[in-house]
């Protein structure tokens, strides 16, 4: 360490301390740090440059990526100072869970390959190949289940699920949405859909009565999303699954006014925390879509199983 004063000054900044605590466990890339810390790329790069100048961090190239790690010659007493800072950082525990997720993603080479493959789907015209065709195929393969569509809204997805489901219970807290949905299913003679007025945090569904609890872009409207996830656990049968399709954490503040969003999406570690706290095992989370137009909102898919 070339300068103890520079090193201590670096550690005094909470963001840099968070970075060091992550690097204490594993070398990571800037992109991985972005996901782990929910920080912008330029901010992270600035902090890393300062940490390199302080002699605490070094980098190395691995293929197309640059990985950052703690300098191996840092004395143990200084590392103990880093660990002592954990108690003063409320974000530290979440950062470590996010690092676990990042390492899980890194080791899943098969998933990375299929993520890349999925990104190519639909970008080039191929006669007869479409997202609609793929969706119809997957729906036909789905076994007949009892499904809770939590935050169903006008019921577009509800009706798609009903094509193969044994029964779909559509829950929404808007009486107008419920009326609209009931009229729609009556007009189309959809006898296996039932609309119920209720809140995501206390859905009017019996305990252990459904096979699949589905949140489609609805969890960010819940006042307490963690409670909604706990309620999903309550209504599921053993072996049943929860599926959450929602926005990845973003900074598009206009969404609060435009779409009445209470939460600006969720990070992977937040969804993982909700689901693990509720008792779902295992939990799998992936970013499945990124919009081409600004503000480039991304979509997360999270799946978990009730033991």
C-alpha positions in Angstrom: 0.0 0.0 0.0 1.7 3.2 -1.2 -0.2 5.5 1.2 -2.1 4.7 4.3 -3.7 8.2 4.3 -5.0 7.8 0.7 -6.3 4.3 1.6 -8.1 5.5 4.7 -9.6 8.5 2.8 -11.0 6.0 0.2 -12.5 3.8 2.8 -14.3 6.8 4.4 -16.6 7.1 1.4 -19.6 4.7 1.8 -19.9 3.9 -1.9 -16.2 3.0 -2.1 -16.4 0.9 1.1 -19.3 -1.0 -0.5 -17.2 -1.7 -3.6 -14.3 -2.9 -1.4 -16.5 -5.2 0.6 -17.7 -6.8 -2.6 -14.1 -7.1 -4.0 -13.1 -8.6 -0.6 -15.0 -11.7 -1.7 -14.6 -11.9 -5.4 -13.2 -10.1 -8.4 -16.0 -8.6 -10.6 -16.5 -6.4 -13.7 -18.0 -2.9 -13.8 -21.2 -4.4 -15.3 -21.5 -6.8 -12.4 -20.9 -4.0 -9.9 -23.7 -2.0 -11.6 -26.1 -4.8 -10.9 -24.8 -5.5 -7.4 -24.8 -1.9 -6.1 -27.6 -0.5 -8.4 -25.2 2.4 -9.3 -24.5 4.0 -12.7 -21.5 2.9 -14.8 -19.8 6.3 -14.7 -20.1 6.6 -10.9 -18.7 3.1 -10.4 -15.8 3.8 -12.8 -14.9 7.0 -11.0 -14.8 5.2 -7.6 -12.7 2.4 -9.1 -10.2 4.8 -10.5 -9.8 6.5 -7.1 -9.4 3.1 -5.4 -6.7 2.2 -7.9 -4.9 5.4 -7.2 -5.0 4.6 -3.5 -3.4 1.3 -4.1 -6.3 -0.7 -2.9 -7.7 -2.1 -6.2 -6.1 -3.6 -9.3 -7.6 -4.8 -12.6 -6.8 -7.6 -15.1 -8.2 -8.4 -18.5 -10.1 -11.7 -19.0 -11.1 -12.0 -22.6 -13.4 -9.1 -23.5 -13.9 -8.1 -19.8 -11.8 -6.2 -17.2 -12.1 -7.6 -13.7 -11.4 -5.7 -10.6 -10.1 -7.1 -7.3 -8.4 -6.1 -4.1 -4.6 -5.8 -4.2 -3.4 -9.1 -2.7 -0.7 -7.3 -0.6 -3.2 -5.4 1.6 -2.3 -6.0 5.2 -4.8 -8.0 7.3 -5.3 -5.2 9.9 -6.6 -3.0 7.0 -8.9 -5.8 5.9 -10.3 -5.9 9.4 -11.0 -2.2 9.2 -13.1 -2.9 6.1 -15.0 -5.6 7.8 -15.7 -3.4 10.8 -17.4 -0.9 8.4 -20.1 -3.5 7.7 -22.1 -2.5 10.8 -22.4 1.1 9.6 -23.5 0.2 6.1 -27.2 -0.9 5.9 -26.7 -1.8 2.2 -23.9 -4.3 2.9 -26.1 -7.4 3.5 -28.0 -6.7 0.3 -24.8 -6.2 -1.6 -23.6 -9.6 -0.5 -26.9 -11.2 -1.6 -26.6 -9.4 -4.9 -23.0 -10.7 -5.3 -24.3 -14.3 -4.7 -26.8 -13.8 -7.5 -24.1 -12.3 -9.8 -21.8 -15.3 -9.2 -24.7 -17.7 -9.8 -25.4 -16.0 -13.1 -21.7 -16.1 -14.1 -21.4 -19.8 -13.5 -24.6 -20.5 -15.5 -22.9 -20.6 -18.9 -25.9 -22.4 -20.5 -28.3 -19.6 -19.4 -25.9 -17.0 -20.8 -25.9 -18.7 -24.2 -29.7 -18.9 -24.3 -30.0 -15.3 -23.2 -28.0 -14.3 -26.2 -30.0 -16.6 -28.4 -33.3 -15.1 -27.1 -32.0 -11.6 -27.9 -31.7 -12.5 -31.6 -35.2 -13.9 -31.7 -37.5 -11.6 -33.8 -34.7 -9.3 -34.9 -34.6 -10.9 -38.4 -37.6 -11.9 -40.4 -38.1 -15.6 -40.7 -41.4 -16.7 -42.4 -43.7 -18.3 -39.8 -41.6 -17.5 -36.8 -43.0 -15.1 -34.3 -43.3 -14.4 -30.5 -47.1 -15.1 -30.8 -46.4 -18.5 -32.3 -43.9 -19.3 -29.6 -46.3 -18.2 -26.9 -49.2 -20.3 -28.3 -46.9 -23.3 -28.4 -45.8 -22.9 -24.8 -49.5 -22.4 -23.7 -50.4 -25.7 -25.4 -47.7 -27.5 -23.5 -48.9 -26.1 -20.1 -50.8 -28.7 -18.0 -54.3 -27.7 -16.7 -53.6 -25.7 -13.5 -55.5 -23.6 -11.1 -54.0 -20.2 -11.5 -54.2 -17.0 -9.5 -53.7 -13.9 -11.8 -52.8 -11.3 -9.1 -53.4 -7.8 -10.3 -55.1 -9.0 -13.4 -56.3 -5.5 -14.6 -58.5 -5.8 -17.8 -57.7 -9.5 -18.0 -55.8 -9.8 -21.3 -53.3 -12.3 -19.9 -56.0 -13.9 -17.8 -57.8 -14.9 -21.0 -54.6 -16.3 -22.5 -54.0 -18.5 -19.5 -57.6 -19.7 -19.5 -57.1 -21.4 -22.8 -55.3 -24.2 -21.0 -55.9 -23.6 -17.3 -58.4 -25.7 -15.3 -59.4 -22.4 -13.7 -58.1 -18.8 -13.5 -58.9 -16.6 -10.5 -58.3 -13.0 -11.5 -57.9 -10.6 -8.6 -57.8 -6.8 -8.9 -58.5 -4.0 -6.4 -60.3 -1.8 -9.0 -64.1 -2.5 -9.0 -64.2 -1.0 -12.5 -61.6 -3.5 -13.8 -63.5 -6.3 -12.1 -66.7 -5.3 -13.8 -65.0 -4.9 -17.1 -63.4 -8.3 -16.8 -66.7 -10.0 -15.7 -68.5 -8.5 -18.7 -65.7 -9.6 -21.0 -65.7 -13.2 -19.9 -69.5 -13.3 -20.1 -69.5 -12.0 -23.6 -67.0 -14.7 -24.7 -68.4 -17.5 -22.7 -65.2 -18.1 -20.7 -66.5 -20.3 -17.9 -63.2 -21.2 -16.3 -62.4 -17.6 -15.3 -63.5 -16.0 -12.0 -63.0 -12.3 -11.2 -62.7 -11.3 -7.6 -62.2 -7.8 -6.2 -59.3 -7.8 -3.7 -55.9 -6.5 -2.8 -52.5 -8.1 -3.7 -51.6 -8.1 0.0 -54.7 -10.0 1.0 -56.2 -11.7 -2.1 -59.6 -13.3 -1.5 -58.3 -16.8 -2.3 -58.4 -19.9 0.0 -55.2 -21.3 1.5 -53.4 -24.0 -0.5 -55.8 -23.8 -3.3 -53.9 -22.8 -6.5 -51.0 -24.3 -8.5 -49.6 -21.0 -9.9 -49.5 -17.5 -8.4 -48.8 -15.0 -11.2 -47.9 -11.3 -10.9 -47.7 -9.8 -14.4 -46.4 -6.2 -14.1 -48.5 -5.7 -10.9 -46.2 -6.1 -8.0 -44.8 -2.5 -8.4 -48.4 -1.4 -7.7 -48.4 -3.0 -4.2 -47.9 -0.8 -1.2 -45.9 -3.6 0.5 -44.7 -6.0 -2.3 -43.0 -8.3 0.2 -46.4 -9.0 1.8 -48.0 -9.8 -1.6 -45.3 -12.4 -2.1 -46.0 -13.9 1.4 -49.7 -14.1 0.4 -48.8 -15.9 -2.8 -47.1 -18.5 -0.6 -50.3 -18.8 1.5 -52.6 -19.6 -1.4 -50.2 -22.0 -3.2 -50.4 -25.7 -2.8 -47.1 -27.5 -1.9 -45.1 -27.8 -5.0 -46.9 -24.8 -6.5 -45.0 -21.9 -8.2 -44.9 -18.2 -8.0 -44.0 -16.3 -11.2 -43.2 -12.5 -11.1 -42.9 -10.6 -14.3 -42.0 -7.0 -13.4 -39.8 -4.0 -14.2 -36.2 -4.0 -13.3 -35.3 -1.1 -11.0 -35.1 2.1 -13.0 -35.1 5.9 -12.5 -38.0 6.9 -14.9 -39.8 9.0 -12.2 -42.6 9.9 -14.7 -43.9 6.4 -14.3 -45.4 7.4 -10.9 -47.7 9.9 -12.6 -48.2 8.1 -16.0 -48.9 4.6 -14.7 -49.6 5.1 -10.9 -46.5 3.1 -10.1 -45.7 2.9 -6.4 -42.3 1.4 -7.0 -39.8 2.1 -9.8 -39.3 -1.6 -10.4 -37.1 -3.9 -8.3 -33.6 -5.1 -8.4 -32.8 -8.8 -8.7 -31.6 -8.9 -5.1 -34.8 -7.3 -3.9 -37.0 -9.9 -5.6 -34.7 -12.6 -4.4 -35.0 -11.3 -0.9 -38.9 -11.1 -1.0 -39.1 -14.7 -2.3 -36.6 -16.3 0.0 -38.1 -14.5 3.0 -41.5 -15.9 2.1 -40.0 -19.4 1.9 -39.7 -20.1 -1.9 -37.0 -22.5 -2.9 -35.3 -22.5 -5.3 -35.5 -19.0 -6.8 -34.5 -18.2 -10.4 -34.3 -14.6 -11.6 -33.3 -13.3 -15.0 -33.6 -10.1 -17.1 -35.7 -11.2 -20.1 -36.3 -8.0 -22.0 -34.9 -4.5 -22.6 -36.9 -1.9 -24.5 -35.2 -0.3 -27.5 -36.7 3.1 -26.9 -35.8 5.5 -24.0 -35.9 5.1 -21.1 -34.9 1.6 -22.0 -37.0 -0.1 -19.3 -36.0 -3.7 -18.6 -38.2 -6.6 -17.4 -37.3 -9.2 -14.8 -38.7 -12.7 -14.6 -38.6 -14.4 -11.2 -39.8 -18.0 -10.5 -39.9 -19.8 -7.2 -41.4 -23.0 -5.8 -43.3 -23.7 -2.6 -41.7 -26.6 -0.7 
